[in-house]
Amino acid sequence: MEKTWRLIIDGAREPAANMALDAAVMQRMAEEPSDPTLRVYRWTYPCVSIGKFQRLDDIPFLINSGPIVRRPTGGGSVYHDELGITYSLVFGERSGVMPEGTAASYRHIHEGVAAAVRELGLDAGLYAPVSGPAKAFGSCFALPVRSDVVSRGKKIAGAAQRRRFGVVLHQGEVSLPLDVWRKWSYNNALNIFISCLSKQLQARFLEGQITDKEDRLAEELLVESMEEVTR
C-alpha cells in the first residue's frame, strides 16, 4: 500500500544552510508528526561535509580542501559538487513507511538508489563486506560499509542516519561519474532517482514546500551548526 510522502525539490543553498534545514525538518516532525519527507538539494559551491562525531584534528588532510560543514548525522567526510545527487529522508521510526532499525532501513533505501543508478546505465549493487580488520574513520566514499551502493568495486552512494525523539534523518549522497552526466541532464537523472525511490519505498510523492516553521527553525540552528564545525 502506498504511503504519502512530501517531496521537496530544493535549489542550491549554502552548505551550513542545507544542514540546518535537514535538522529543522527532523525537529519539526518530532514536535508535530506529519508526512515523511524526501528533500533533494544542491550546493551553491563545492564543499566537504563531515560527520557529527568527526574531529577536525583527526582528518588534517581536509583542512585546506575548501569549505567544510558538519552534518547532523554520523559517518565520515563526503565531498559534494555538481556531479552528485544529495538527498535527505525524514520519517517516523514507527510510522510503517520503512523497515525498523538502522541496518534494515539503510539497506531498503539503498536498494532503491541502486535501482536508479542502474537505470542511469551503470552496473550497481549493494556492498557486502568480507570479514577483516576495522577501517579507519576518514573519507566516507573511500570506505564502503555494508549496503552502500557500489559499481565495479567503487562506492558511488552512501548515507548516514540520526535517530532522535522517534524520528529518523537519513542523509545520502550519490556521486556519479562524468560519463553519466554526458548522457543525462540533472533533471532527467533526478526524475529517475525519485521514480526508483517511489517504487522501492511504495511512496506516493506529492511535491510541497519547506514550511515557515521549518525555515525559522533552520535559521535558529544555523548559528549552532556553524559553531560546531570549529570545535
C-alpha positions in Angstrom: 0.0 0.0 0.0 1.4 3.4 -1.0 2.2 5.9 1.7 2.1 9.6 1.1 5.4 11.5 1.3 6.2 15.2 0.9 8.7 15.8 -1.9 10.9 18.9 -1.7 12.9 19.6 -4.8 15.1 22.3 -3.4 17.5 24.6 -5.1 21.2 25.3 -4.2 21.9 26.6 -0.7 25.0 27.4 1.4 26.4 24.2 2.9 25.6 25.2 6.5 22.0 26.2 5.5 21.5 22.8 3.8 22.5 21.0 7.0 20.4 23.3 9.2 17.3 22.7 7.1 17.6 18.9 7.3 17.9 19.2 11.0 14.9 21.6 11.1 12.7 19.2 9.2 13.6 16.5 11.6 12.9 18.7 14.7 9.6 19.8 13.3 8.5 16.2 12.7 9.4 15.3 16.3 7.3 18.2 17.6 4.4 17.8 15.1 4.0 14.4 13.5 3.5 14.8 9.7 4.0 13.1 6.4 7.6 11.7 5.8 9.7 13.9 3.6 12.1 13.4 0.8 14.2 16.5 0.1 16.6 16.7 -2.8 19.0 19.6 -2.9 22.1 21.2 -4.3 25.1 23.3 -3.1 26.0 26.9 -4.0 29.6 25.7 -4.3 31.6 22.5 -3.8 32.3 21.6 -0.1 33.1 18.8 2.2 30.6 17.6 4.9 31.9 15.8 7.9 30.1 13.5 10.4 28.6 14.8 13.6 31.3 12.9 15.6 34.3 13.6 13.5 37.1 15.7 14.9 39.0 18.0 12.5 42.2 17.1 14.3 41.7 13.5 13.1 41.3 14.5 9.4 44.1 17.1 8.8 44.0 16.3 5.1 40.7 18.3 4.9 41.9 21.5 6.5 43.0 23.1 3.2 40.5 21.3 1.0 37.9 24.1 0.9 34.7 24.8 2.8 33.8 22.3 5.5 30.4 21.8 7.1 29.3 19.4 9.9 26.3 17.2 9.3 23.7 16.4 12.0 24.3 12.7 11.1 27.3 10.5 11.7 29.7 8.9 9.2 32.8 10.1 7.5 33.7 13.0 5.3 31.9 13.5 1.9 32.8 15.7 -1.0 29.8 17.5 -2.6 29.8 19.1 -6.1 27.7 19.4 -9.2 28.3 15.7 -10.1 26.3 14.4 -7.2 22.6 14.0 -6.1 22.2 14.9 -2.5 19.1 14.0 -0.6 17.6 13.5 2.8 14.7 11.4 4.1 12.9 12.2 7.3 10.4 9.8 8.7 9.0 8.4 12.0 10.7 5.3 13.4 7.3 3.6 14.0 5.4 5.2 11.1 5.4 2.0 9.0 7.0 3.7 5.9 10.3 2.0 6.5 11.7 -1.3 8.0 12.6 -0.6 11.6 16.3 -0.4 12.6 19.3 1.3 11.1 20.6 -1.6 9.1 17.3 -2.6 7.6 16.2 0.9 6.7 19.6 1.7 5.2 19.5 -1.4 3.0 15.9 -0.7 2.0 16.6 2.8 0.9 19.8 1.9 -0.9 18.1 -0.8 -2.9 16.1 2.0 -4.5 19.2 4.1 -5.0 21.0 1.2 -6.7 18.0 0.7 -9.0 18.2 4.3 -10.0 22.0 4.0 -10.7 21.3 1.0 -12.9 18.6 3.0 -14.8 21.3 5.6 -15.5 23.4 3.0 -17.2 25.8 1.7 -14.5 26.2 -1.8 -13.0 25.4 -1.3 -9.4 24.6 -3.3 -6.3 24.9 -3.2 -2.5 28.3 -3.7 -0.8 28.6 -6.9 1.2 31.9 -6.7 3.2 34.1 -9.7 4.0 35.4 -10.1 7.5 38.6 -8.2 8.2 40.2 -5.5 10.4 38.2 -2.4 11.3 38.7 0.5 8.9 39.9 4.0 9.9 37.4 6.8 10.4 38.0 9.0 7.4 36.6 9.6 3.9 33.2 8.1 3.6 33.5 7.3 -0.2 36.9 5.6 0.3 35.5 3.3 2.9 32.3 1.4 1.8 30.3 -0.2 4.5 27.5 -2.8 4.3 24.7 -1.9 2.0 26.5 1.1 0.4 25.9 1.3 -3.4 29.0 0.2 -5.4 29.7 0.0 -9.1 32.6 -2.1 -10.4 34.0 -2.2 -6.9 33.8 1.5 -6.3 31.5 3.2 -3.8 29.1 5.6 -5.5 26.4 6.1 -2.9 26.5 6.2 0.8 24.5 7.7 3.7 24.3 8.3 7.4 21.4 8.4 9.9 20.4 10.1 13.1 17.6 9.0 15.3 16.1 11.3 17.9 12.7 11.6 19.6 11.3 8.8 17.4 12.3 10.5 14.1 14.9 9.3 11.6 17.0 11.7 9.5 18.8 9.8 6.6 21.2 12.0 4.6 22.6 10.5 1.4 24.9 11.3 -1.5 25.0 9.7 -4.9 28.3 10.5 -6.7 28.0 9.8 -10.4 30.9 9.7 -12.9 31.2 12.2 -15.8 30.1 9.6 -18.3 26.6 9.5 -16.8 26.3 13.3 -16.9 27.3 13.3 -20.6 24.2 11.2 -21.2 21.7 12.7 -18.7 20.7 16.1 -17.6 20.4 16.7 -13.8 16.6 17.0 -14.1 16.3 13.7 -16.0 18.6 11.9 -13.6 16.7 13.3 -10.7 13.4 12.1 -12.1 14.8 8.6 -12.4 16.1 8.8 -8.9 12.8 9.9 -7.5 10.9 7.3 -9.5 13.0 4.4 -8.3 12.8 5.5 -4.7 9.0 5.8 -5.1 8.8 2.2 -6.3 11.1 0.9 -3.6 9.5 2.7 -0.7 6.0 2.3 -2.1 5.8 6.1 -1.7 3.4 8.5 -3.3 5.4 11.6 -3.6 3.5 14.9 -3.5 5.6 18.0 -4.3 5.5 20.5 -1.5 7.5 23.3 0.1 9.5 24.0 3.2 7.1 25.4 5.8 7.6 28.8 7.6 8.2 27.0 10.8 11.0 24.8 9.3 12.6 28.0 7.8 12.5 29.6 11.3 14.0 26.5 12.9 16.7 26.3 10.3 17.7 29.9 11.0 17.9 29.2 14.7 20.0 26.1 14.1 22.3 27.7 11.5 24.4 29.6 14.1 24.8 26.4 16.1 25.9 24.3 13.1 28.4 27.0 12.1 29.9 27.0 15.6 30.2 23.2 15.8 32.4 22.8 12.8 35.1 24.8 14.5 35.2 22.5 17.6 
